[in-house]
Amino acid sequence: MCQIFISADPALYATRSRSIRLHGVATSLRLENLFWQVLEEIGERDGLSVPQLVGRLYDELLTSGRLDDATNFSSFLRVSCMRYQQLQLAGRIPADVRTPIRSLDPAWVLATGPAAAPQ
């Protein structure tokens, strides 16, 4: 079993910091390269750069009332990447990256998507 995981290219789990402006404030986000790649794919689907996508996610998280001092935004981004891939595997987000995320009905995508974290 472990061979499946340990044979991954080490470049995928190397971390990289990127400076991104959120509400005019420069902040540094540190994620593994694989997560930066997934964020790039998500953003490209809607014609957004990674900084634009991250800014939009930050704004929507803030507007939802779910962003507070206890929120680890880097962890939120990692979970967002994993949810994106889970929803693709479940057939709720098309694998065809030419289909914009904004064109999808969120209620339908989430209707049978991955469950929330266990209680």
C-alpha positions as CSV (number, residue, x, y, z in Angstrom):
1,M,0.0,0.0,0.0
2,C,2.6,2.5,1.0
3,Q,4.5,2.2,-2.4
4,I,1.5,3.9,-4.0
5,F,2.0,7.0,-1.8
6,I,5.7,7.1,-1.3
7,S,6.4,6.9,-5.1
8,A,4.9,10.4,-5.5
9,D,7.2,13.0,-7.0
10,P,8.7,14.9,-4.1
11,A,8.1,18.1,-5.9
12,L,4.4,17.6,-5.4
13,Y,4.7,17.7,-1.6
14,A,7.4,20.4,-1.5
15,T,5.9,23.6,-0.1
16,R,5.9,27.0,-1.8
17,S,4.9,30.3,-0.4
18,R,3.0,32.9,-2.5
19,S,2.3,36.5,-1.6
20,I,-1.3,37.3,-2.3
21,R,-3.3,40.5,-1.6
22,L,-6.5,40.0,0.4
23,H,-8.5,43.2,0.8
24,G,-5.5,45.2,-0.1
25,V,-3.3,43.5,2.5
26,A,-0.3,41.4,1.3
27,T,-0.3,38.0,2.9
28,S,1.8,35.0,2.4
29,L,0.2,31.6,1.9
30,R,2.3,28.4,2.1
31,L,0.9,25.3,0.4
32,E,2.3,22.2,-1.1
33,N,2.9,22.4,-4.9
34,L,0.1,19.9,-5.6
35,F,-2.5,22.2,-4.0
36,W,-1.2,25.2,-6.0
37,Q,-1.7,23.1,-9.1
38,V,-5.3,22.2,-8.2
39,L,-6.1,25.9,-7.4
40,E,-4.6,26.8,-10.8
41,E,-7.0,24.3,-12.4
42,I,-10.0,25.5,-10.5
43,G,-9.2,29.1,-11.4
44,E,-8.6,28.5,-15.0
45,R,-12.0,26.9,-15.4
46,D,-13.5,30.4,-14.7
47,G,-10.8,32.5,-16.2
48,L,-9.3,33.5,-12.8
49,S,-5.6,33.6,-11.8
50,V,-4.7,31.9,-8.6
51,P,-4.6,35.2,-6.7
52,Q,-8.0,36.1,-8.0
53,L,-9.5,32.7,-7.1
54,V,-8.0,32.9,-3.6
55,G,-9.3,36.4,-3.2
56,R,-12.8,35.3,-4.2
57,L,-12.7,32.3,-1.9
58,Y,-11.6,34.6,1.0
59,D,-14.3,37.1,0.2
60,E,-17.0,34.5,0.0
61,L,-15.8,32.8,3.2
62,L,-15.8,36.2,4.9
63,T,-19.3,37.0,3.6
64,S,-20.6,33.6,4.8
65,G,-19.6,34.5,8.4
66,R,-17.4,31.4,8.5
67,L,-14.1,33.3,8.6
68,D,-12.9,34.3,12.0
69,D,-9.7,34.4,14.0
70,A,-9.8,30.6,14.5
71,T,-10.0,29.9,10.8
72,N,-6.8,28.5,9.2
73,F,-7.2,29.9,5.6
74,S,-4.4,27.7,4.2
75,S,-6.2,24.6,5.6
76,F,-9.4,25.9,4.1
77,L,-7.7,26.1,0.7
78,R,-6.4,22.5,1.0
79,V,-9.8,21.2,1.9
80,S,-11.3,23.2,-1.0
81,C,-8.9,21.4,-3.3
82,M,-9.8,18.0,-1.9
83,R,-13.5,18.7,-2.1
84,Y,-13.1,19.8,-5.7
85,Q,-11.4,16.5,-6.5
86,Q,-13.9,14.4,-4.5
87,L,-16.8,16.1,-6.3
88,Q,-15.1,15.4,-9.7
89,L,-14.7,11.7,-8.8
90,A,-18.3,11.6,-7.7
91,G,-19.4,13.1,-11.1
92,R,-20.8,16.2,-9.5
93,I,-18.2,18.5,-11.1
94,P,-17.4,17.6,-14.7
95,A,-13.9,16.4,-15.4
96,D,-13.9,18.5,-18.6
97,V,-12.0,21.6,-17.4
98,R,-13.6,23.7,-20.1
99,T,-16.8,23.6,-18.0
100,P,-16.7,26.7,-15.7
101,I,-17.4,26.1,-12.0
102,R,-19.7,29.2,-12.1
103,S,-22.0,27.5,-14.6
104,L,-22.8,24.7,-12.2
105,D,-25.8,24.6,-9.9
106,P,-24.3,24.5,-6.4
107,A,-27.4,22.8,-4.9
108,W,-27.1,20.0,-7.5
109,V,-23.4,19.6,-7.0
110,L,-23.7,19.3,-3.3
111,A,-26.9,17.3,-3.3
112,T,-25.0,14.0,-3.2
113,G,-21.5,15.2,-2.9
114,P,-19.0,14.3,-0.2
115,A,-20.4,14.4,3.3
116,A,-19.4,17.0,5.8
117,A,-16.8,16.2,8.4
118,P,-17.9,13.5,11.0
119,Q,-19.3,15.0,14.2
